[in-house]
Amino acid sequence: LIKMDRAAESLVQMENAIAADPENKEFRQGAGTMLFSMQAYPQAIKQLEKYLELNLFAESWPHMMEDIYWQREDELSFMNDADNYDTMLLSMSKLLRCYLELRYLRQADRLYQILITLQPHDHDMMENYATFSFGLGNLWNGVRFMKVYMEHQFYHSGMGTMDEAYEVMTAHMLRLATSGFDAHIVNLARSLLLAGTKAVEMIREGGGGAALLPDFTEDTHTLKQSDLVSILGSCILDQQLVTSLIKSGAAKVANNVFGWSSLLHGVLLGHPGVLDSMIESEMDASHRTLLGMTGLHIAALRGRVDVVPALLKAGVKPSDVDEYGRSPMEYACQLRYAAVEFAAALKVPLPSDCPAPVMKAGMSPRLTPEGNWLDTYRELPMALLSESCDIDSVPADTNADDFFRLYLSLQKPVIIRRGLTSTWGTLKAKLQRQALDREFGSLSFKQSTVPYADTFGMDYKVTTLHDYLGYLTQLHQDEKDGKAAEKADYIFTSLGKDHPLRSVFELPDVLDPNATHISPQSVQFYVGPSLTGAPPHFHNFAWNGLVYGAKRWFIFPPQKSIYTKQPVLDWYKTYQAGSALECTQNPGDVLVVPAMWAHAVINLKESVGFASEFIYGASEFSI
């Protein structure tokens, strides 16, 4: 029946078999596997747990798992003698996936560690568990397993022996923890918005800042970045992360290729208690990056006014300049949003030309159809059609060196008008509606009201690009007939290295890695109708290249950033004009968003293009 794709009938037969012989391990394992493949996760858990109880002679798998969790590794050897060992491991892996899908976080945490103990060479699982731990504030656990994963990477990339890998990664443990502060904040946001109070319980169990979320409920849909910084800082202090890692052999001074040290990462985080613990541990507060940035320059990048007094007390001077001759105050003036507060914290006068004026090369949204992509019959809110642009707009002939000096090094948002010039012809031809359907229509994607809806446990639908384009055509007809749906679905998806659409993607000239030193981390493709888009969220550095359509952007500096899983139109209904930097992106424009600046995007008509997150500066972990 299974081979004939008659899964429902085969499940009935399996249930009958289990009823006739409930102690049959093969039946239980087979039923669990079948239910897992059908994504019937609660039922799969029941059968897989029963299989493990039978195979390990346990009265209760959850109780046994908890007992195993607190044992020494050598006390798990009894599992090596279990019947059908490989089948048991495979069943455990499926059970772990079920726990994760249903947000059974404590069970997933326990099973991760059991599986890693039984499979010490599964380094991918170690990396996954480290990310899982970081997302729940268990930083010590995350560092421990990420260190083993990085030792494996060090060795297998030919950089040295395993003994050398251990020695190097031990020295770099503290920077391994601190260089991921931004990523930990993002993971905390996603864990909390996905798992709700279950995540709060795990953060509390790991030793951290769950108490800083007294009003958090299952209905919470929005988190402030400032609150997440407080939670992460509380986890760092409660777990005594800095002093514990130093005692374990971590070097107080260890930099990446951009010259970023652990203490400078602490400045970027902006938690006064964490920075104080680093300075008290005699870490060098006077350290500079390769660009000559001091801790005060870095505090200005994120508007981290609260850490300025500690840096001044440690001897960092407001008059110090970077390799381009810029002082910390000039950084704050260029970034505009916290200049007055920063001048007060530095105890220096506000310069007469501060904040710096906005560079203007603005264009109004053009709503005429291009590339056979469809206009909208909706009456868009006038505020979305504004010609204003509150971030710098620069022309397409901006070279990579100037872009690096004026924007990337300052972590300043910018829109490069017609920045896709070098690949414009190919992009327009390949992403024209019929051409896209013809060449890539058979590819499958997830469509949903919020990008990456599954990340938050929200509904999504798997569809082909051809069917989705048909869906867009029907939406357009419904708009014309006055029956427009209140919310529509959007495709925004990451592309794997071998994905066919990667053949169309290229970096814009202005982001030339030889001049900017960036490392592309991921590539995304998007397509969607008017009034779809992404709600406010933040992550690493990113750029967005629009090929057809028009988008209205809302950009928030880190101190005012939020992360929400609300559909973008629900969020926009409560948006207060002027609380974000706004700008409209037109075909060919490239918009660059710095790390941890929240941004929301609303499509003004059918829009299609590419985006990419990239690593630069503090976020780069290198040796």
ABEGO torsion letter per residue (X at the ends): XAAAGBAAAAAAAAAAAAAABAABAAAAAAAAAAAAAAGBAAAAAAAAAAAAAAAAGBABAAAAAAAAAABBAAAAAAAAABBGAAAAAAAAAAAAAAAAAAGBAAAAAAAAAAAAAABAABAAAAAAAAAAAAAAGBAAAAAAAAAAAAAAAAAAAGAEBAAAAAAAAAAAAAAAAAAAAAAAAAAAAAAAAAAEAAAAAAAAAAGBAAAABAABBAABABBBAAAAAAAAAAAAAAAGAAAAAAAAGBBABBBBAAGBBAAAAAAAAGBAAAAAAAAAAGBBAABBBAAGBBAAAAAAAAGBAAAAAAAAAAGBBAABBBAAGBBAAAAAAAAGAAAAAAAAAAGBBBBAAOBBBBBBABBBBBABBBGGBBBBABBBBAAAABABBABBBBBAABBAAAAAAAAAAAGBBBBBBGAAAAAAAAAAAAABAAAAAAAAAABBBBBBABBGAAAAGBBBBBBBAAAAAAAAAAAAAAAAAGABBABBBBBBBBBBAABAAAAABBBBAAABAAAAGBBBABBBBBBBBBGBEBBBBBBBBBBBBBABEBBBBBBBBAAABBBBABBAAAAAAABBBGABBBBBBBBGBBBBBBBGBBBBBBBABBBBEBBBBBBBEAABBBX
